[in-house]
């Protein structure tokens, strides 16, 4: 069904008029005018607290954004997603990652099938297998316990479980070391294999169809490496699959009893809650994996039921939408002030940019008069402060920042944590307040007047740069689950506002098709095709180097 053009809606036009005034607002003034601004512009749910007061908006902005949500039917589309309707229009699929973390007694039906029962059957299998590996009952072909797990996947089959295993490092099994191989670059596989013993290594091949080009190249390399020290009969003790292609995994040498399926209504970037999360269950144990799912479910319930003005994912989405559409912010920086969240920015890159990096509406109309997904990027604090925060403070572009922190650490170096939080809070204050030329002159008082005037422009910070701060008590499996689900639902809301299909990724496919042709040419299996002169020249240089 074709929606009215976003820019033609009454709410969007009202926001445009409102933004003409808001662009001149100074956040310093907004805080001075409203002593209760922090209390009014913060919200809490599912173990997470969001302070969004350091944004260039007011109560009227939020009222207009709420009206836009209602005009665009976001809540109706949300309810359709939770109900299992096929809202992924280009692939004719339901979108039910939320079903992966729903309680066992929650009935969710797709095409007449109770998918909740299927989900929990797979979770039971994950529990049985992960328990056996962790307690030492599952051993390699020589009778030795597993010490290393290598997950071979790409995209969501890599980014999700890798991010979570790193984030939950403090809960990890002391005997098991987790490794992740995704890149088709042989250096990635070489680095992983050089650190493990084939007798004590378990490989997880994560590919729904068991045909993903990069994953299968890496899987076959791992298989060949393993067979240098063992017979084919040993493969079944060292390789398992997260897949649905029974015949392909049998041919590979994997026992179908050790296949963990998931479904076409689970998109790759939303799949860590499924059997793709097997590495997480192995790393931290099924109990903590269940807590991770429960944290996400708590955020699901909040997203479904909380009114817009108290709905944490919706508010986060609306702030991002406001900054992107009306304040010309082309990117968002993610700054987790927690070292264990070091892969979270990369995870969000895929989640948001693969979901909403689209240029046509759900009806297929080319978008020409508004912007969609901003660029997502970042790194952990305080590292980012000494790398790119200079640009964020004084560069010509305004980049909103999401600060993320835990109030309590999982270590005993409390002076470190106080310094970390001090930096996090100070940076958000600095981005908001900036430093005026008069304040710079006061700091330089006592120096020659001409020197003060020479230095003042260099030491002036414009401020007025938006940020959100997300806090949790501790980084636990449950709060991590809620955090990931928060950004999933933020992505959904923004996609609904932009009227794009957040659940396909056709742009990824074109390069894959062309790569197959060029690979055959590089290997001498096909005659060179007529590419453009640049591509032909690059192929020729590569062939000459062999």
Secondary structure, 3 states (H helix, E strand, C coil): CCCCCHHHCHHHHHHHHHHHHHCCCCHHHHHHHCCCHHHHCEEEECCEEEECCCCCCCHHHHHHHHHHHHHCCHHHHHHHHHCCCCCECCCCECCCHHHHHCCCCCCCEECCEEHHHHHHHHHHHHHHHHHHHHHCCCECCCCCECCEEEEECCCHHHHHHHHHHHHCHHHCCCCCEEEEECCCCHHHHHHHHCCCCHHHEEEEEECCCCCCHHHHHHHHHHHHHHHCCCCHHHHHHCEEEECCCHHHHHHHCCCHHHECCCCCCCCHHHCCCCHHHHHHHHHHCHHHHHHHHHHHHHHHHHHHHCCHHHCHHHHHHHHHHHHHHHCCCCEEEEEEECHHHCCHHHHHHHHHHHHHCCCECCCCCECCCCCCCCEEEECCCCHHHHCCHHHHHHCCCCCEEEEEEECCCCCCCHHHHHHHHHHHHHHHHHHHHCECHHHHHHHCCCCCHHHHHHHHHHHCECCCCCEEEEEECCCCHHHHHHHHHHHHHHHHHHHHHHCCCCCCCCHHHHHHHHHHHHHHHHCCCCCCCCCCHHHHHHHHHHHHHC
